[in-house]
Amino acid sequence: MAGTSLLGGVPLFASLSEEALRAVEAVCRRRMFKRGETLFYEEDPGNALYIVQTGQVKIVRLAPDGEERILHLEGPGECLGELSLIDGAPRSAKAVALDRVEALVLYREEFLALVDRYPAVARAVMSGLAGMVRRLSEQVQDLTALDVPGRIAKKLLELADSHGQTTPDGVQIALPLTQQELADMVGATRVAVNQALSWFRGQGILTTNRQGITLRQPEKLRQRVY
């Protein structure tokens, strides 16, 4: 069972008292997922919150054209499935492990029992939902306000901020993302993403290899966005 120090570092639960954190910890269950394994499918019963401890999870949704679209990436300390704790409705997206993932699972029945004892737990989850709505609204705005290179530049800066590792060559985004997955995240075609990355490489702004994407001049990406 995880310690309260872990849950205390999860933004969703950061405002809870030590007593409330211990109560949440006591009802969480640990789950392990292999790379490529699905945590839950779209339309599955919404009965649990997942708290990522290690690894990366992509949240995807099936578009009208039958293709998957990546909505977001979740890493250590982040949560997925907050909405299900509130309404228990079917999942609105699918969650897939990008690598080996360890997660704590808080089931809805236990959550509802906790809320009776610790109302702050409900407030914490509602705050998480507000953040999710703001993030989705920003994504919609980006589709109308930014061209494809601008959206790619912004997404790379976001990934560097949340998943980047500082190296002598720059900030490395060490995620196992394909160009198609990056395209899905910004609402573009793989060809358009390939062209944009090639232009950024030609300008010395970034490099790409099997280890991921390294931002050599992130300030130039910021100029492309703002």
Protein Blocks (a to p, Z undefined) as FASTA:
>chain_A
ZZfklmmmpmklmmpcfklmmmmmmmpccddddehiafbdehiacfbdcddfbdcddddd
ddfkopacdfbdcdehiaehklmmmnopacfbdcddfbdcddddddfklmmmmmmmmmml
mmmmmmmmmmmmmmmmmmmmmmmmpcfklmmmmmmmmmmmmmpccdfkbccddbfbdfkl
mmmmnopafklmmmmmmmmmmnopaccdfkbccdfblmlmmmmmZZ
